[in-house]
Amino acid sequence: MNHEKILTPLFLFAAASLFIGIYSGLYEPSFNNYLAQVHQLDAVARGALEFPRELPGFLIVFIFALLAFLPDTRIAMFAAFLVCISLLGQAYLAPEMNWVIVWMLIWSTGAHLYMTLKNSICLRLADRGHEGRLLGAIGALESVGILLGMGVVYWGATHLNISFSVIFLIAGICALLASFSMLLIKPIPLKRPEKYLLIKRKYSLFYLLNILFGARKQIFLTFAPWVLIKMFSCDIETFAFLGIIGTVISLVFRPLLGRAIDSWGEKIVISIESVLLIIICVLYGMSPLWFPARIALIIIMVCYVADQLLFSVNIARATYLNRIADSQSDIAPSLSMGVTLDHGVSMLVPVAGGFLWAYTGPQWVFLAAAFIAILNLISALFIPDLDRSLYNTDIETVE
């Protein structure tokens, strides 16, 4: 059996994506309950914690520049290894919040590096004109991993009284396997731009879309779980169950999303996303005031799952950049610049949101998110309509 024919770059990248999905499925539904149950954080402290958590995301363009002498798959390998180390540290070497912050900074550095590079690697491996399909397919595979991880959390919480330390340990092992998968990919040097910190006026709309995405996203990542935990006393198995539902739906949704991006274009897809987000944000904030508690909880749970699905639409921003990029070498540094701008607001919005929650109530936090979604809709209308003739034919692809 010819192992080279099996262990192709795309196969190994897909394997890494599966392992990253499993780690995410273990870690993400557990983290907020871990902060609430083990370290007793309130809404203000939870919002403030996002500043150090998102700081590496803000600095990602500079970190990427420092590592840009390496092939992208080697950087992704290093990123997954950082995630592994941080999760093992958080599992067994975090007796107090100071240590939680240390491990969280290491985790955030690795997670944001990998998040930045996975789309550029995927775009490089895709056939021309089918980028959205491959991004959607890889996203669906990652969703399978997330489903497996959340299944472990749900089963462990309901039947085995699984501890947060064991959850983080298993997640760290999965991140290590992802790192090993990336190590096996034969590195392909890319032509590097003269400037690694890449800002081009041509990409201004892409940068703006990332800023708005970061602001709205961080409100939900920080405070949507907090509503369920603090207002409805939801536990870890509730988040695992909601995650399982969302992930099962995403197995169908992500591939369809990729096809929709290729067929309809980013303008239509991001516009639809924005309209849905406006509705979700308003219902999330106002349901406890408009409906009885039981009905409000059901509506909020539905909105929680819907919002998780809509995070996938971020790939439309990547395909939009790929469509207008001057060269393949522009994509990775431009994506990293987008992540930096995204996290520039991500560091500040939760802090403001925490105080807004404390002094005016949670509904105003989500009404602010709805306003950001309106701005996102207006910005999306400036995206050029899809035109196959606009695809760059001079961008290099990998066979």
Secondary structure by P-SEA (a helix, b strand, c coil): ccccccccaaaaaaaaaaaaaaaaaaccccaaaaaaccccccaaaaaaacccccccccaaaaaaaaaccccaaaaaaaaaaaaaaaaaaaacccccaaaaaaaaaaaaaaaaaaaacaaaaaaaaccccaaaaaaaaaaaaaaaaaaaaaaaaaaaaacccccaaaaaaaaaaaaaaaaaaaaaccccccccccccccccccaaaaaaaaaaaaaaaaaaaccaaaaaaccccccaaaaaaaaaaaaaaaaaaaaaaaaaaaaccaaaaaaaaaaaaaaaaaaaacccccccaaaaaaaaaaaaaaaaaacccaaaaaaaaaaacccccccaaaaaaaaaaaacccccaaaaaaaaaacccaaaaaaaaaaaaaaaaaaaaaccccccccccccccccc
